[in-house]
Amino acid sequence: PAAKSPWKGNAHKKRRMTFKEKRELEDLIAEREALPARLDALECEQHNLEALLADPGLYARDHAEFARITVRLPQVEEEQLELLERGDALDARIAQLEALK
């Protein structure tokens, strides 16, 4: 009879997570859990900036503040979008790593 290959039985074995992957998973989960607070802070800032811009006398009173707000508001919106995209990327990578458990 032919000798059995030692690798044949391992072909369907699931790969286990490495130490590095476990650490990465922990870090990703921690980052993912922090996202809602960061998004809430940006949303609060956005509402405050919009409320300031709603003041019809702002431009006449304080040109510099008006300019600061009109620059910052699109930055806040961009940061929100980036955080949402980061959340999607984190979810995808977390799912990959958890599949190795």
Secondary structure, 3 states (H helix, E strand, C coil): CCCCCCCHHHCCCCCCCCHHHHHHHHHHHHHHHHHHHHHHHHHHHHHHHHHHHCCCCHHHHCHHHHHHHHHHHHHHHHHHHHHHHHHHHHHHHHHHHHCCC
